[in-house]
Amino acid sequence: AEADLALAREFGLVASMHHSSGPQCPSEVWRSLIEKDLMGPWVNLVHANTIDDNLLARLVDRGVTFTMTPEVELNDGHGHPITGRLRALGAVPALGIDIETGTSPELTIAARMALAHQRGLDFAAIQADNSLVERIGRIARIEALGWLTSAGAAALGLSDRIGALELGLQADHAIIDPRAINL
């Protein structure tokens, strides 16, 4: 893993790794990777549901990006998607599908699932402690759209080429009616 991460950093590539519900990677391994400067913006972690809050904060501080695949994570026992945990750290998750043979390949469905799931968790937290309403707030749908576009581009290291409707960037355009029943 060290050689792969160093090579990705050296050549400006994205190293994408799945970290799901399997056995925990020992904390000394993470500490070693961080100390050797092998965790940074060139690393994208998929899932990361079981990473503890302290390590998650350290990785966010180093610029590591995260991709959630909410349908797979919820169906396959990975745990809760880390949407809210990342938002609390000021980080933005990207969205993916992971297993197209078992889930829908539509990213808008992944966004809707992640949004609804996090809104449900937030609502439950607010019901338990109403003072959290100001801190948590309600996630806007436009934020979830960013998980599909600009956050996805950032996770791939391509923000300078794609991910936003800006002069000089490549873009595929889709018109979405937010009143549609499937949204």
Disulfide bonds with the S-S distance in Angstrom:
none
